[in-house]
Each structure stands twice: as C-alpha cells, then as structure tokens.
Amino acid sequence: MKKTIFLLALTTVFAFTSCKENAADKVSEENVAAAAERDAESGKYPVMTFAESSFDFGTIDQGTNVEHLFTFTNTGESDLVIVDAKGSCGCTVPEYSKTPVAPGAQGELLVKFNGSGKNQVSKTVTITTNTEKGKEVLTIKAFVNPKEGAAAGSPINVQ
C-alpha cells in the first residue's frame, strides 16, 4: 500500500514538473487577431423574414395536387443557409435552394400538398436553418372535399 501511494505521488510530481514550457509563448499575434475577428462576427445571425408564414388553399377536391411558393428575405447580417425542410407528413413536400442567401437577398421555398385527408386539413413545414432560433415553421391549410362515395361516416357499397 505504501509503495502504491509513493508511486502515485512520484507520478504526480513528475507530471507537474515536466511541463516547463510556457503556453503563452506559443500564442501567435496572428491567431489572436483571427480569433477576435471571429468572436466579433459570432453575434451576427441571418434572419429569415417571410412575406407570409401561412397559406390557405381554400376548398380543394381530395387527391388534387396543389402548391404554393413562399418567399423570404434574409434581413440578418450573415448568409442564410437552409439545412433541411420537412413537412409534417408525407403529403406535404417542401423544395428549397441549397445555396446560401446573402444578407438582403430573397429566396423561395415551394410547398407541394397532394390533397390527402378529408374536411379541414392543416399541415406544417419545419425549416432548419442557421438563424438564431434554428427553426422556422410555415403552415398550409385546405378544406378537402372527399371523393364521391368516400364521405365521412357513409359506408361504401361494393357489389
């Protein structure tokens, strides 16, 4: 037991005395300036400002494909990058540009809906971006008329 404690103490002393180099001597002024510039820029985020954040298709027939083009402007101070965009279900498909949107520039996001469901339908599109919030949400709505013979609550007769 005494040997173990002695070896542990000896290893600790060796570890502390072997670091004789001064870490401050290794820091270059060039790296310090680059880090200061990076830190100053880190507070600047893009801002995704939509002309409209929701759209109502009105009344459509079940199975009718519809689409809407959402436009947005980057009102922030750095490039806006859309990382991903997903619909709340497979019936809602967003399409977007993979290129960054510069500050002050406009971008577009196309949302396609295949008219599934019945009656009042509301779907969302979640956009993952490099904004300060990290996520933006768009909403689409429609009143979907069921196909003939598929009305809610009425049985379908098959003969």
Secondary structure by P-SEA (a helix, b strand, c coil): caaaaaaaaaaaaaaaaaccccccccccaaaaaaaaaaaaaccbbbbbbbcccccccccccccbbbbbbbbbbccccbbbbbcccccccccbbbbbbcccccccbbbbbbbbbccccccbbbbbbbbbccccccbbbbbbbbbccccccccccbbbbcc
